[in-house]
Amino acid sequence: MKSSPARAALLFAFLAGGAAATHADDAPLAHRIVRVTLDGAVDKGTSGRLLLFAMPAADAKDGKIDAVDTNPFQPKAVSVAAREVSWIAPGQSVDLDADGEAFPAGFSALPPGDYLFQAVLDVNHDYNYSGRHAGDLVSEVTPVKLSPGASVPTIKLSKSVPAKDPWVLPPSVPQALRDALPEARQHAHAEVLESPLLTAFAGRPLSIRAWVVTPPGYDANGSTRYPTVYLTHGFGGGFDRFAPTMTYLWTAMTKKEIPPMIWVLLDESGPTGTHEFADSVNNGPWGQALTTEYIPWLEGRYRMDAKPSGRFLNGHSSGGWATLWLQTRYPTVFGGTWSTSPDPSDFRDFTGIDIYAPNANAYKKPDGSANPLVRDKGKVIATFETFAKLERVLGPYGGQLASFEWVFSPRGKDGRPQPMFNRDTGAVDPDVAAYWRAHYDIAQRLRTQWPALKPDLDGKIHLFVGTADTFYLDGSARLLKETLDGLHAKSDIQFFPGKTHFDLYTEGDDRQALLKKIAWAMYGVARPGQGK
């Protein structure tokens, strides 16, 4: 799941179907048809998924807003409608039925009043993962007055989203890190390897990408070797979003707040969401490629320990699941994982849903109440159904829930992964759930294979999660702990009272306190007696 509260660091998503909105007397309202034109100044035609966003003008702070977009923590505050556009050339127009594919309902159901509209043409079909991305076409934010029978003015796609410099830090980054960025950048190295395994699977070139951050005093020709941490991101992260992490790691090592190690920041993003370095019939053999191709290649290029006692894993959210999976799937390769707030490791509690239960339903509990998915300070922010249906409108690729299916599900006859649950009704497919259990349920793997895994895995699992995790991920972690305790395994699973998905690492004013503890614990394994 998302690794930060930003749109790039959450989540999941829906398509609203159903009948048109009605008046109080049950007479159906006419569909709202919105014409969208590609500005003639745009230099070429294109295709993609056309998205139209609408929000009440009164919700704009000070009446000003740069973008109208969805917010995972207020999922119903902005309405969105969508359609596929096979081709549109400069000067051409398409009509969007805002009561067709729409969330939370068709636009004809919006009360009369003043609104702000904005259109986006998602040319790469990756809005569910990346939001507005380089090359997408957007309109200006357009004031619209909705009233019965009134038409909506033509919305003009007038500009292209520019590419972002991956080394431009977000406004939230402290000034001290901004000042350190130029020096940190000199010690960060992009390492991209075309993978024979992944290329053979896909039938086209596929590469593993990562940034390697070397510690102060690192000498490529010296004799000193370093423990290595393989870190990966949560949902919404990617290769071009690591600059804050790289700058922090370099700065912390220069201040001796964390020990001198080599950090490998792995990109686990792709067209279908996060592949999580799992070997999947849909995404390909990412785990095999990492452990048999990429890591040996890196160890030939850098002065790494190059042995299990010097290779460690760390990740948060979806990255937490990926690192937990890699450690349990390839226990002889790594010397330990420190996984934080991982996505569900026991599918008997898949964000609160037991997908193996008879007549399991992703949307409804057995008593008919809604399954929650997002909470804050004890309040339910959104349900599982809300995000499933928003995700379906935003597009078929890259959403959090669809991403799980691309990793965990068997392949369907159409070449896509089989859905774990019905997007209209929420009904869980028991055959797909059984496949998930047999292949990717980490706790189940431990229960059934512990005698074989124990010699190489015992004592290597470290997991940290908040008891108020934003996405209810503490429940699954408790089941994992029960499993490990029942096996009399050595493990370290800690629950931080009151902590959420986004403040787990924070102690007082130190937003990276947990990372420092994790780094020193790793170092203590690689260099016994030298940890903290």
DACOR-V511396 format. One record per residue. N is the residue number from 1. RES is the residue in one letter. SS is DSSP state (~ for helix, > for strand, _ for the rest). Layout:
BEGIN
N,RES,SS / N,RES,SS
END
This chain:
BEGIN
1,M,_ / 2,K,> / 3,S,_ / 4,S,_ / 5,P,_ / 6,A,_ / 7,R,_ / 8,A,_ / 9,A,_ / 10,L,_ / 11,L,_ / 12,F,_ / 13,A,_ / 14,F,_ / 15,L,_ / 16,A,> / 17,G,_ / 18,G,_ / 19,A,_ / 20,A,_ / 21,A,_ / 22,T,> / 23,H,_ / 24,A,_ / 25,D,_ / 26,D,_ / 27,A,_ / 28,P,> / 29,L,_ / 30,A,_ / 31,H,_ / 32,R,_ / 33,I,> / 34,V,> / 35,R,> / 36,V,> / 37,T,> / 38,L,> / 39,D,_ / 40,G,_ / 41,A,_ / 42,V,_ / 43,D,_ / 44,K,_ / 45,G,_ / 46,T,> / 47,S,> / 48,G,> / 49,R,> / 50,L,> / 51,L,> / 52,L,> / 53,F,> / 54,A,> / 55,M,> / 56,P,> / 57,A,~ / 58,A,~ / 59,D,~ / 60,A,_ / 61,K,~ / 62,D,~ / 63,G,~ / 64,K,_ / 65,I,_ / 66,D,_ / 67,A,_ / 68,V,_ / 69,D,_ / 70,T,_ / 71,N,_ / 72,P,_ / 73,F,_ / 74,Q,_ / 75,P,_ / 76,K,_ / 77,A,_ / 78,V,_ / 79,S,> / 80,V,> / 81,A,> / 82,A,> / 83,R,> / 84,E,> / 85,V,> / 86,S,> / 87,W,> / 88,I,> / 89,A,_ / 90,P,_ / 91,G,_ / 92,Q,_ / 93,S,> / 94,V,> / 95,D,> / 96,L,> / 97,D,> / 98,A,_ / 99,D,_ / 100,G,_ / 101,E,> / 102,A,> / 103,F,> / 104,P,_ / 105,A,_ / 106,G,_ / 107,F,~ / 108,S,~ / 109,A,~ / 110,L,_ / 111,P,_ / 112,P,_ / 113,G,> / 114,D,> / 115,Y,> / 116,L,> / 117,F,> / 118,Q,> / 119,A,> / 120,V,> / 121,L,> / 122,D,> / 123,V,_ / 124,N,_ / 125,H,_ / 126,D,_ / 127,Y,~ / 128,N,~ / 129,Y,~ / 130,S,~ / 131,G,_ / 132,R,_ / 133,H,_ / 134,A,_ / 135,G,_ / 136,D,_ / 137,L,> / 138,V,> / 139,S,> / 140,E,_ / 141,V,_ / 142,T,> / 143,P,> / 144,V,> / 145,K,> / 146,L,> / 147,S,_ / 148,P,_ / 149,G,_ / 150,A,_ / 151,S,_ / 152,V,_ / 153,P,_ / 154,T,_ / 155,I,> / 156,K,> / 157,L,> / 158,S,> / 159,K,> / 160,S,> / 161,V,_ / 162,P,_ / 163,A,_ / 164,K,_ / 165,D,_ / 166,P,_ / 167,W,_ / 168,V,_ / 169,L,_ / 170,P,_ / 171,P,_ / 172,S,_ / 173,V,_ / 174,P,_ / 175,Q,~ / 176,A,~ / 177,L,~ / 178,R,~ / 179,D,~ / 180,A,~ / 181,L,~ / 182,P,~ / 183,E,~ / 184,A,~ / 185,R,~ / 186,Q,_ / 187,H,_ / 188,A,> / 189,H,> / 190,A,> / 191,E,> / 192,V,> / 193,L,> / 194,E,> / 195,S,_ / 196,P,~ / 197,L,~ / 198,L,~ / 199,T,~ / 200,A,~ / 201,F,~ / 202,A,~ / 203,G,_ / 204,R,_ / 205,P,_ / 206,L,_ / 207,S,> / 208,I,> / 209,R,> / 210,A,> / 211,W,> / 212,V,> / 213,V,> / 214,T,_ / 215,P,_ / 216,P,_ / 217,G,_ / 218,Y,_ / 219,D,_ / 220,A,_ / 221,N,_ / 222,G,_ / 223,S,_ / 224,T,_ / 225,R,_ / 226,Y,> / 227,P,_ / 228,T,> / 229,V,> / 230,Y,> / 231,L,> / 232,T,> / 233,H,_ / 234,G,_ / 235,F,> / 236,G,_ / 237,G,_ / 238,G,_ / 239,F,~ / 240,D,~ / 241,R,~ / 242,F,_ / 243,A,~ / 244,P,~ / 245,T,~ / 246,M,~ / 247,T,~ / 248,Y,~ / 249,L,~ / 250,W,~ / 251,T,~ / 252,A,~ / 253,M,~ / 254,T,~ / 255,K,_ / 256,K,_ / 257,E,_ / 258,I,_ / 259,P,_ / 260,P,_ / 261,M,_ / 262,I,> / 263,W,> / 264,V,> / 265,L,> / 266,L,> / 267,D,_ / 268,E,_ / 269,S,> / 270,G,> / 271,P,_ / 272,T,_ / 273,G,> / 274,T,> / 275,H,_ / 276,E,_ / 277,F,_ / 278,A,_ / 279,D,> / 280,S,> / 281,V,_ / 282,N,_ / 283,N,_ / 284,G,> / 285,P,> / 286,W,~ / 287,G,~ / 288,Q,~ / 289,A,~ / 290,L,~ / 291,T,~ / 292,T,~ / 293,E,~ / 294,Y,~ / 295,I,~ / 296,P,~ / 297,W,~ / 298,L,~ / 299,E,~ / 300,G,_ / 301,R,_ / 302,Y,_ / 303,R,_ / 304,M,> / 305,D,_ / 306,A,_ / 307,K,_ / 308,P,~ / 309,S,~ / 310,G,~ / 311,R,> / 312,F,> / 313,L,> / 314,N,> / 315,G,> / 316,H,> / 317,S,_ / 318,S,~ / 319,G,~ / 320,G,~ / 321,W,~ / 322,A,~ / 323,T,~ / 324,L,~ / 325,W,~ / 326,L,~ / 327,Q,~ / 328,T,~ / 329,R,~ / 330,Y,_ / 331,P,_ / 332,T,_ / 333,V,_ / 334,F,_ / 335,G,_ / 336,G,_ / 337,T,> / 338,W,> / 339,S,> / 340,T,> / 341,S,_ / 342,P,_ / 343,D,_ / 344,P,_ / 345,S,_ / 346,D,_ / 347,F,~ / 348,R,~ / 349,D,~ / 350,F,> / 351,T,_ / 352,G,_ / 353,I,> / 354,D,_ / 355,I,_ / 356,Y,_ / 357,A,_ / 358,P,_ / 359,N,_ / 360,A,_ / 361,N,> / 362,A,_ / 363,Y,_ / 364,K,> / 365,K,_ / 366,P,_ / 367,D,_ / 368,G,_ / 369,S,_ / 370,A,> / 371,N,_ / 372,P,> / 373,L,> / 374,V,> / 375,R,> / 376,D,> / 377,K,_ / 378,G,_ / 379,K,> / 380,V,> / 381,I,> / 382,A,> / 383,T,> / 384,F,~ / 385,E,~ / 386,T,~ / 387,F,~ / 388,A,~ / 389,K,~ / 390,L,~ / 391,E,~ / 392,R,~ / 393,V,~ / 394,L,~ / 395,G,_ / 396,P,_ / 397,Y,_ / 398,G,_ / 399,G,_ / 400,Q,~ / 401,L,~ / 402,A,~ / 403,S,~ / 404,F,~ / 405,E,~ / 406,W,~ / 407,V,~ / 408,F,~ / 409,S,_ / 410,P,_ / 411,R,> / 412,G,_ / 413,K,_ / 414,D,_ / 415,G,_ / 416,R,_ / 417,P,> / 418,Q,_ / 419,P,_ / 420,M,_ / 421,F,> / 422,N,_ / 423,R,_ / 424,D,_ / 425,T,_ / 426,G,_ / 427,A,> / 428,V,> / 429,D,_ / 430,P,~ / 431,D,~ / 432,V,~ / 433,A,~ / 434,A,~ / 435,Y,~ / 436,W,~ / 437,R,~ / 438,A,~ / 439,H,~ / 440,Y,~ / 441,D,_ / 442,I,~ / 443,A,~ / 444,Q,~ / 445,R,~ / 446,L,~ / 447,R,~ / 448,T,~ / 449,Q,~ / 450,W,~ / 451,P,~ / 452,A,~ / 453,L,~ / 454,K,~ / 455,P,~ / 456,D,~ / 457,L,~ / 458,D,_ / 459,G,_ / 460,K,_ / 461,I,> / 462,H,> / 463,L,> / 464,F,> / 465,V,> / 466,G,> / 467,T,_ / 468,A,_ / 469,D,_ / 470,T,_ / 471,F,_ / 472,Y,_ / 473,L,_ / 474,D,~ / 475,G,~ / 476,S,~ / 477,A,~ / 478,R,~ / 479,L,~ / 480,L,~ / 481,K,~ / 482,E,~ / 483,T,~ / 484,L,~ / 485,D,~ / 486,G,~ / 487,L,_ / 488,H,_ / 489,A,_ / 490,K,_ / 491,S,> / 492,D,> / 493,I,> / 494,Q,> / 495,F,> / 496,F,> / 497,P,_ / 498,G,_ / 499,K,_ / 500,T,_ / 501,H,_ / 502,F,_ / 503,D,_ / 504,L,_ / 505,Y,_ / 506,T,_ / 507,E,> / 508,G,_ / 509,D,_ / 510,D,> / 511,R,_ / 512,Q,_ / 513,A,~ / 514,L,~ / 515,L,~ / 516,K,~ / 517,K,~ / 518,I,~ / 519,A,~ / 520,W,~ / 521,A,~ / 522,M,~ / 523,Y,~ / 524,G,~ / 525,V,~ / 526,A,~ / 527,R,_ / 528,P,_ / 529,G,_ / 530,Q,_ / 531,G,_ / 532,K,_
END
